[in-house]
Amino acid sequence: VQLVESGGGLVQPGGSLRLSCTASDFTFSSYRMSWYRQAPGKERELVASIASAGGRTNYADSVKGRFTISRDNSKNTVYLQMNRLQPEDTAVYYCNTFLYSKDYWGQGTQVTVSS
């Protein structure tokens, strides 16, 4: 199982970023995918998740209405569109899936929201 994130960076408050996570070595279309984040000194937290077929999504209360998770099963890729970013969104963002009774994680991508 391989998960590779991209798209992080430095953005001003109110700005937008789109994160991508490309998966390989498993049947991507059969599994729920999630984005987590971890800020310095804090525990890793679930940001958003999406069902295998893409129909059902869940969001942390802190990002509802600002972030959108989506997936393209033909490209084995899950996205996180982040709008109206705030300094408290600063964190390392991780792609995640759970299969074979185990969590798998990407290497993470840094998102920094600062003026």
LOLO-619330 format. One record per residue: x, y, z of N, C-alpha, C in turn. Coordinates in steps of 0.02 Angstrom, whole numbers, padded with zeros to 5 digits, always signed. Atoms other than C-alpha are relative to their C-alpha. Layout:
BEGIN
XYZXYZXYZ ...
***
This chain:
BEGIN
+00043-00059+00000+00000+00000+00000+00045+00062+00000 -00038-00062+00005+00071+00166-00054-00048+00059-00005 +00039-00061+00001-00004+00337-00020+00048+00059-00005 -00046-00055+00010+00082+00493-00086-00040+00065-00005 +00035-00064-00001+00018+00666-00041+00040+00053-00036 -00032-00059+00030+00054+00828-00132-00049+00058+00006 +00043-00059+00003-00011+01005-00142+00004+00047+00059 -00006-00045-00057+00038+01079+00025+00042+00061-00017 -00040-00060+00011+00123+01246+00045-00019+00054+00049 +00013-00059-00040+00116+01419+00119-00055+00041-00034 +00055-00039+00028-00044+01518+00096-00022+00052+00051 +00024-00053-00045-00114+01678+00169-00069-00018+00027 +00068+00012-00026-00268+01676+00280-00052+00021-00051 +00052-00011+00050-00424+01666+00174+00014-00032-00067 -00019+00031+00063-00332+01576+00035-00023-00072-00006 +00022+00069+00015-00357+01405-00041+00060-00043-00021 -00047+00051+00024-00257+01247-00073-00039-00062-00017 +00029+00066+00013-00298+01079-00149+00054-00053+00010 -00045+00055-00012-00212+00926-00081-00022-00060-00042 +00013+00062+00037-00198+00765-00181+00036-00057+00035 -00031+00061-00026-00160+00588-00125-00011-00054-00052 +00003+00053+00050-00119+00458-00255+00018-00066+00032 -00008+00065-00032-00135+00277-00201+00021-00053-00050 -00020+00055+00042-00061+00118-00268+00007-00064+00042 -00012+00066-00030-00040-00068-00231-00059-00025+00041 +00061+00029-00027-00219-00096-00175-00059+00023-00043 +00059-00016+00040-00394-00087-00247-00032+00063+00028 +00019-00065-00028-00421+00097-00215-00076+00009+00002 +00072-00013+00005-00604+00100-00270-00041-00037+00052 +00037+00041-00049-00652-00025-00134+00004+00026+00071 -00014-00021-00069-00595+00075+00017-00015+00073+00013 +00008-00068-00026-00643+00227+00116+00069+00033+00004 -00062-00040-00005-00510+00363+00110-00013+00059+00046 +00006-00054-00049-00477+00496+00240+00060+00046-00004 -00054-00048-00012-00375+00651+00272+00001+00015+00075 -00013-00019-00068-00302+00683+00443+00050+00057+00000 -00051-00052-00008-00196+00825+00508+00028-00002+00071 -00033-00004-00065-00074+00851+00650+00037+00065+00004 -00033-00063-00013-00025+01021+00714+00054-00011+00054 -00053+00008-00050+00132+01046+00821-00029-00004+00071 +00022+00007-00069+00102+00985+00998-00070-00026+00009 +00069+00024-00005-00069+00915+00957-00004-00071-00028 +00012+00067+00026-00139+00743+00921-00025+00004-00073 +00026+00005+00068-00178+00688+00745-00076-00003+00002 +00073-00001+00000-00360+00723+00703-00027-00012-00069 +00035+00012+00063-00481+00668+00569-00028+00065-00027 +00025-00060+00033-00520+00807+00446-00062-00017-00042 +00055+00019+00045-00630+00720+00317+00010-00071-00024 -00005+00066+00029-00670+00551+00247-00053-00008-00054 +00045+00011+00056-00757+00483+00092-00007-00074-00012 +00014+00071+00011-00839+00316+00057+00031-00023-00066 -00035+00029+00057-00770+00199-00074-00029+00023-00067 +00032-00021+00062-00897+00248-00206-00005+00075-00006 -00001-00073+00001-00880+00431-00161-00064+00034+00022 +00063-00032-00016-01058+00458-00105-00004+00032+00068 +00008-00025-00069-01045+00481+00083+00066+00031+00024 -00058-00035-00026-00928+00607+00160-00013+00021+00073 +00004-00024-00069-00891+00660+00338+00054+00052+00011 -00047-00055-00012-00805+00816+00403+00004+00015+00075 -00007-00029-00067-00735+00881+00565-00039+00065+00002 +00040-00061-00006-00843+01022+00631+00041+00062-00018 -00043-00059+00011-00696+01142+00617+00011+00016-00073 -00012-00012+00071-00687+01123+00428-00063-00002-00043 +00062+00003+00038-00869+01101+00378-00015+00066-00034 +00015-00059+00038-00918+01222+00242+00060+00033-00031 -00061-00028+00029-00736+01262+00201+00040-00051-00040 -00038+00053+00033-00659+01096+00150-00047-00048-00036 +00039+00050+00037-00720+00971+00022+00046-00058-00019 -00038+00060+00020-00657+00793+00002-00034-00031-00060 +00027+00032+00059-00678+00705-00163+00050-00053-00023 -00045+00052+00025-00604+00558-00257-00014-00014-00074 +00006+00021+00069-00572+00501-00434+00027-00072-00002 -00021+00069-00002-00569+00312-00434+00036-00022-00063 -00036+00016+00061-00508+00309-00613+00074+00020+00003 -00069-00024-00008-00350+00399-00555+00030-00022+00066 -00025+00022-00066-00332+00315-00385+00021+00059+00043 -00019-00062-00034-00331+00488-00309-00057+00027+00041 +00047-00034-00043-00418+00573-00166+00025+00072+00009 -00017-00071-00004-00423+00763-00150-00029+00031+00064 +00028-00042-00053-00449+00890-00013+00005+00072-00023 +00002-00071+00019-00503+01061-00073-00011+00040+00064 +00003-00039-00062-00472+01185+00067-00007+00074-00018 +00015-00071+00013-00549+01358+00056-00004+00038+00065 +00003-00044-00059-00551+01505+00175+00045-00026+00056 -00047+00027-00049-00397+01438+00262+00015+00050+00055 -00013-00040-00060-00359+01501+00436+00065-00023+00031 -00063+00020-00031-00199+01500+00538-00006-00065+00039 +00009+00062-00039-00271+01360+00645-00004-00062-00043 -00003+00057+00045-00274+01249+00491+00072-00022-00014 -00071+00018+00009-00084+01247+00493+00014-00067+00033 -00013+00068-00024-00030+01066+00510+00033-00040-00056 -00019+00049+00051+00044+00918+00421-00063-00041-00014 +00060+00036+00021-00095+00835+00322+00019-00068-00028 -00015+00069+00018-00096+00647+00300-00059-00033-00034 +00049+00043+00032-00190+00533+00183-00001-00067+00036 +00007+00061-00039-00257+00375+00263-00050-00048-00032 +00050+00051+00014-00343+00213+00224+00009-00058+00049 -00001+00056-00047-00385+00061+00330-00018-00063-00038 +00013+00064+00032-00369-00112+00256+00046-00052+00029 -00037+00056-00029-00305-00282+00305+00009+00012+00076 +00000-00012-00072-00348-00228+00485+00056+00046+00023 -00056-00044-00016-00216-00092+00482-00010+00068-00032 -00001-00067+00028-00202+00095+00457+00062+00009-00043 -00056-00019+00043-00094+00153+00313+00000+00076-00009 -00008-00072+00002-00026+00330+00302+00049+00020-00055 -00050-00029+00043+00060+00438+00176+00054+00034+00041 -00056-00032-00034+00216+00537+00217-00020+00069+00028 +00024-00064-00024+00116+00696+00247+00023+00058-00045 -00017-00062+00036+00116+00868+00166-00016+00059+00046 +00006-00057-00046+00141+01030+00262-00045+00053-00030 +00041-00058+00018+00008+01164+00254+00012+00053+00053 -00013-00056-00045+00054+01332+00330-00042+00059-00021 +00043-00058+00014-00072+01473+00341+00026+00059+00041 -00032-00056-00035+00013+01636+00382+00004+00060-00046 -00009-00061+00039+00021+01816+00327+00073+00023+00003 
***
